[in-house]
Amino acid sequence: MMRLVKRVARQLGYVSGLFGALHRIRNRRTLTVFMFHRVLPRDSVAFARAEKEFTFSVDGFGVCLDFLSRHYQLISLADVRNALSGGPPLPDCAGLVTFDDGWRDTLAHALPELARRRIPGVLFLTTEVTELSANRWWQDALVERLTQASQPERIAKALDLPPGTSLSQLTAALAQTPVERRQALVSDHAANELLERQMLSSSELAGLAPWIMIAGHGHSHAPLIDASMATAELSACAAYLKGHGAETDCMSFPHGVVRPEVLPVAAAAGFGLCFTSEPHLNRLPFQPSQPPRLLGRIHIPENEWTMESGRISPARLANFLFWRPQF
């Protein structure tokens, strides 16, 4: 009964316009940064094998974009950078759409939905993925392997890591091994052959323009757990971005791992604007700060937090996004 009462109250709060009005007052001087990963047709093989927490169906993504267009003034990364450097201030209830990693479906399925609605976006690119030869990204295969009995222990042992090694440490160690060995440790040959290429190639990056700008997300997607690793990762990432005419001063942290000792490394690599995975709204106007500037992002899933009766629910989306803390 209590769940039904909450559902009805939430629906009435949204349909009546109350949630929207409170949002326009409460979040008027904020920037909300939205985090997406994959966008795929619901009936595709890739959707069936994808990590559901980070995957949207194409139709669900479209409904989500329509919601964001109604309740936010959606801006570009250039608008954020201009505001930070003393240019025009951001509009009320500003919103920025971002994607992580470098999935081909960002180009094939997310981009058309953005272009149809004239919404700009940002792709935080893990620069190494554009040069990989395997159809399936090793990180995607690793996620699947880690859900299987004894596989985490097997991989850790192969890397000479002690029992109880954390997921961040295991992923970081794996990322620092040669690509071929990484792939061999985590790949399922049948799955790799079943799937088409999952990640963008270098030649496809130009197809993201003009709607999606490219910024950094590390090189191998290793979590940046110490300054030494961060130096190598961010230097390689920055060099790749510079060579491909992308944004060399903006990045997001792989796996959302932000260590204090890594921040000066990011600044030294030229990344003065860094996006985290901290789910908060960013207060406006921006206050002076030491580089790098850190901005929070909110990961939006397509699951029970945002859906009702199998479809994206605007009322649930409002409840999920509008009441986040502000920093």
Secondary structure, DSSP 8 states (H G I E B T S, - for coil): -HHHHHHHHHHHHHHTTHHHHHHHHHTTTEEEEEEE-EEE-TTSHHHHHS-GGGEEEHHHHHHHHHHHHHHSEE--HHHHHHHHTTSS---TTEEEEEEEETBHHIIIIIHHHHHHHT--EEEEE-GGGGG--SSS-HHHHHHHHHTSTTHHHHHHHHTT--TT--HHHHHHHHHTS-HHHHHHHH--HHHHHHS---B--GGGGGGGTTTEEEEE--SS-----SHHHHHHHHHHHHHHHHHTT--SSEEE-GGG---GGGHHHHHHTT--EEE-----BEESS-----SSEEE--EE--SSTTTEETTEE-HHHHHHHHTT--B-
